[in-house]
Amino acid sequence: MGKWSGKKVAVLYGGRSAEREVSLRSGAACAEALKARGHDVVLVDVDLDVAARLRNERIAVAFLNGLHGRWGEDGCIQGLLESMGIPYTGSGVLASANAMDKVVSKLLFRDAGLKIVEYRVFPPARAETITVADLPFGLPAVVKPAAEGSSVGVHIVHDPAALTAACLDAARYKGDLVVERYVRGAEVNVAVLDGKALGAIEIVPSNEFYDYEAKYTPGKTQYFYPARLPAEHLRSTCEAADRAHDALGCAGVSRVDFIVTPDGTPFVLEVNTLPGMTATSLVPKIAAGNGIPFPELCDRLLDGAALRA
């Protein structure tokens, strides 16, 4: 048992974001894992009364790794916990906010010398008027909202006629619109645990890309661990993941998403500071591939809980 043995642990989950259903599954799995390790656990759905619930339950530490999306992964709940003096797992306020905002994170990645895909940013009000002429890289392109996760609102656009609909859909979500040049390559995700890459997994979805359905529907995606990359390409991708994690100031576990081109260039797409913890999620798969069972992984994350502001 670690430093939180005998202390009351709140597993925060659910919340009000577009990722609520996934978070309910992640949180329940994490709670069961921590109970199996002997912890005193209470599940707390993150609604508008979350502060009162945490106070009334006399919570000693908050486990956030089952909480995804806005108001959970973006620094909001971290700020509340800092104000309440409750240590928590994962990244702090600033790192969480920076990682959630794809525009800000791209700037930080570029400053760290990482490879990023060419992109353009538009305010949501421009969604209906964006045309291919606004994209120096043309089509195909990837349209996404700047501040959502789990591939919510993400579209690959091949046809100019489909661009407006994709932009309007992405504009329904939080943040600016990000339109990226479409890059062909292997979809590779790297788990970084305590500042060091744990491993890289390759994702081969049956859909066109690793969208919400492919992420959370068993059987919709093939996973290859370790990723089927030449050793040199695998090493450079893991090194890039470490640098991306550090560039944002992340803590605990993160998942860094890449497109790795055939020549081995790892284009970093984003960092997830509270990556999925469901049965089909990637970080637990990578941990298992390194001989770390799910309950042990959760216990290790809990050990790292701290106040970070």
C-alpha positions in Angstrom: 0.0 0.0 0.0 1.1 3.5 -0.8 1.0 6.9 1.0 -2.8 7.1 0.7 -3.4 3.8 2.6 -6.3 4.3 5.0 -7.3 7.7 3.5 -10.6 8.3 1.8 -10.2 8.4 -2.0 -12.7 10.1 -4.3 -12.8 8.8 -7.9 -14.2 11.6 -9.9 -16.1 10.6 -13.0 -19.1 11.5 -15.3 -19.2 15.2 -15.5 -21.0 17.4 -18.0 -18.8 17.1 -21.1 -19.5 15.3 -24.4 -17.3 12.5 -23.0 -19.6 11.8 -20.0 -20.5 8.2 -21.0 -16.9 7.2 -21.5 -16.0 8.8 -18.2 -18.7 6.9 -16.3 -17.1 3.7 -17.6 -13.5 4.8 -16.9 -14.3 5.9 -13.4 -16.2 2.8 -12.5 -13.3 0.7 -13.7 -10.7 2.8 -11.7 -12.9 2.6 -8.6 -13.1 -1.2 -8.7 -9.3 -1.4 -9.3 -8.5 0.8 -6.3 -10.9 -1.1 -4.1 -9.2 -4.3 -5.1 -5.9 -2.7 -3.9 -7.5 -2.1 -0.5 -8.4 1.6 -0.8 -11.4 3.3 0.8 -13.1 4.6 -2.4 -16.2 6.7 -3.1 -17.4 7.6 -6.6 -18.2 11.2 -7.1 -20.1 12.4 -10.2 -18.7 15.8 -11.1 -21.8 18.1 -11.2 -22.4 21.6 -10.0 -22.4 20.4 -6.3 -19.1 18.6 -6.5 -17.3 20.9 -4.0 -20.0 20.3 -1.3 -19.8 16.5 -2.0 -16.1 16.4 -1.6 -16.3 18.5 1.6 -19.1 16.4 3.1 -17.3 13.1 2.3 -14.1 14.4 4.0 -12.1 13.4 1.0 -8.3 13.2 1.4 -7.3 12.7 -2.2 -9.0 12.9 -5.6 -8.3 10.3 -8.4 -9.0 12.1 -11.7 -7.9 9.6 -14.2 -11.5 8.5 -14.9 -12.7 12.0 -15.7 -12.5 13.2 -19.3 -13.4 16.2 -21.4 -14.3 19.8 -20.5 -14.5 20.8 -16.8 -12.4 17.7 -16.0 -9.5 17.5 -18.4 -9.1 21.2 -19.0 -7.8 22.5 -15.7 -11.2 23.5 -14.2 -11.5 20.7 -11.6 -7.8 20.9 -10.9 -8.2 24.5 -10.0 -11.1 23.7 -7.7 -9.1 21.0 -5.9 -6.1 23.3 -5.5 -8.4 25.9 -3.9 -9.8 23.2 -1.6 -6.4 21.8 -0.7 -7.2 18.3 -2.0 -4.3 16.5 -3.7 -5.2 15.0 -7.1 -3.8 12.7 -9.7 -2.5 13.8 -13.1 -1.4 17.2 -14.5 -1.9 20.5 -12.8 -4.1 23.5 -13.9 -1.9 25.0 -16.5 -0.7 21.8 -18.2 -4.2 20.5 -18.3 -5.5 23.7 -19.9 -2.7 23.8 -22.4 -3.1 20.2 -23.5 -6.9 20.6 -23.9 -6.4 23.6 -26.2 -5.1 22.2 -29.5 -4.1 25.6 -30.7 -2.0 26.4 -27.6 -0.5 22.9 -27.5 0.6 23.1 -31.1 2.5 26.3 -30.4 4.3 24.7 -27.4 5.1 21.6 -29.5 6.6 23.7 -32.2 8.7 25.7 -29.7 10.0 22.3 -28.3 11.2 21.4 -31.8 8.5 18.7 -32.4 7.1 18.0 -35.8 3.5 19.2 -36.2 1.1 19.0 -39.2 0.5 22.2 -41.1 -2.8 23.7 -40.0 -5.0 26.8 -40.0 -7.2 28.2 -37.2 -10.6 29.8 -37.7 -13.1 31.3 -35.3 -16.4 29.3 -35.1 -18.2 32.2 -36.7 -16.3 31.5 -39.9 -17.5 27.9 -40.1 -20.0 28.5 -42.9 -17.7 30.5 -45.1 -14.5 28.4 -44.9 -13.5 27.1 -48.4 -10.7 25.1 -49.8 -9.1 28.4 -51.0 -8.6 29.2 -47.3 -6.4 26.0 -46.9 -2.9 26.3 -48.4 -2.5 22.6 -48.2 -5.9 21.8 -49.9 -7.8 18.6 -49.4 -7.9 16.0 -47.9 -7.9 17.8 -44.5 -8.9 17.1 -40.9 -11.4 19.4 -39.3 -11.7 19.4 -35.5 -12.7 21.6 -32.6 -9.8 23.0 -30.6 -11.0 22.0 -27.2 -12.7 18.6 -27.2 -11.4 15.1 -26.8 -12.3 11.5 -27.8 -12.4 12.6 -31.5 -15.7 14.5 -30.8 -16.5 16.7 -33.8 -13.6 15.4 -35.9 -14.0 14.9 -39.6 -11.7 13.9 -42.5 -12.8 15.9 -45.6 -12.0 14.7 -49.1 -14.7 16.6 -51.1 -15.0 20.4 -51.2 -18.8 20.0 -50.9 -18.4 18.3 -47.5 -16.2 21.0 -46.0 -18.9 23.3 -44.8 -20.9 20.6 -43.0 -17.7 19.4 -41.3 -16.9 22.9 -40.1 -20.4 23.6 -38.9 -20.4 20.4 -36.9 -17.0 21.1 -35.3 -18.1 24.6 -34.5 -20.8 23.2 -32.2 -18.1 22.3 -29.7 -15.7 24.3 -27.6 -12.9 26.4 -29.0 -11.8 27.6 -32.4 -11.9 25.4 -35.5 -8.6 23.7 -36.4 -8.1 22.4 -40.0 -5.0 20.3 -40.5 -3.4 18.9 -43.6 -4.2 15.2 -43.8 -1.1 13.1 -43.4 -1.0 9.4 -44.3 0.8 7.2 -41.8 0.5 4.8 -38.9 -1.7 6.0 -36.0 0.5 5.5 -33.0 -0.2 6.4 -29.4 2.5 6.5 -26.7 1.8 6.3 -22.9 4.1 8.4 -20.8 4.2 7.5 -17.2 6.0 9.8 -14.7 7.9 11.5 -17.5 9.1 8.4 -19.3 7.6 6.7 -22.4 6.2 3.4 -21.3 5.5 2.1 -24.8 3.8 2.8 -28.2 0.7 1.1 -29.5 -0.4 1.1 -33.2 -4.1 1.6 -33.9 -5.8 0.2 -37.0 -9.5 1.2 -37.0 -12.1 -0.4 -39.3 -13.4 3.2 -39.7 -11.5 5.7 -41.8 -9.8 7.0 -38.6 -9.8 6.4 -34.9 -13.1 8.1 -34.2 -15.4 8.0 -31.2 -17.1 4.7 -32.4 -13.7 3.1 -33.1 -12.3 4.1 -29.7 -15.1 2.8 -27.6 -16.8 -0.1 -29.5 -15.1 -3.5 -28.9 -14.0 -5.1 -32.2 -14.0 -1.9 -34.2 -10.2 -1.5 -34.0 -7.1 -3.7 -34.1 -4.3 -2.9 -31.7 -0.6 -3.8 -32.2 1.7 -3.6 -29.2 4.4 -2.8 -29.6 3.7 -0.6 -32.6 4.8 -2.2 -35.9 7.6 0.3 -36.5 11.2 -0.1 -37.3 13.2 0.1 -34.1 14.7 3.5 -35.0 11.3 4.9 -35.8 9.8 3.5 -32.6 12.6 5.0 -30.5 12.3 8.5 -32.1 8.5 8.4 -31.6 8.9 7.6 -27.9 11.5 10.3 -27.5 9.1 12.8 -29.1 6.3 11.7 -26.7 8.6 12.4 -23.7 9.3 15.9 -25.1 5.6 16.6 -25.8 4.7 15.6 -22.2 7.5 17.8 -20.9 6.7 20.7 -23.2 3.2 21.0 -21.6 4.5 20.3 -18.1 2.4 17.2 -17.6 2.5 14.9 -14.6 1.3 11.3 -13.9 0.3 9.5 -17.0 -0.4 11.0 -20.4 -1.1 9.6 -23.8 0.6 11.3 -26.8 -1.0 10.8 -30.2 1.0 10.7 -33.4 0.8 10.0 -37.1 4.1 8.3 -38.0 4.9 8.6 -41.7 6.6 5.8 -43.7 10.0 7.7 -43.4 9.6 7.6 -39.6 8.6 11.3 -39.0 6.4 11.4 -35.8 3.9 14.2 -36.3 2.5 14.9 -32.8 -1.3 15.6 -32.8 -2.1 16.1 -29.2 -1.4 15.1 -25.6 -4.2 13.6 -23.5 -3.6 14.4 -19.8 -6.4 12.1 -18.5 -6.5 9.4 -21.2 -9.2 6.8 -21.3 -9.3 4.0 -18.7 -11.9 1.7 -20.1 -11.5 -1.9 -21.1 -10.7 -0.8 -24.7 -8.4 2.1 -23.7 -4.9 2.4 -24.8 -2.9 3.3 -21.7 -4.1 0.2 -19.8 -3.2 -1.9 -22.9 0.3 -0.5 -23.0 0.7 -0.9 -19.2 -0.4 -4.5 -19.5 2.2 -5.0 -22.2 4.8 -3.9 -19.7 3.6 -6.3 -17.1 1.6 -3.7 -15.1 -1.9 -5.0 -14.3 -4.7 -2.4 -14.3 -5.1 -2.3 -10.4 -1.4 -1.7 -10.0 -1.4 1.0 -12.6 -4.3 2.8 -10.8 -2.5 2.4 -7.5 0.7 3.9 -9.0 -1.2 6.9 -10.3 -2.8 7.4 -6.9 0.6 7.4 -5.3 1.6 10.4 -7.5 -1.3 12.6 -6.3 -0.3 16.0 -5.2 -1.1 19.7 -5.2 0.7 21.3 -8.2 -0.2 25.0 -8.2 
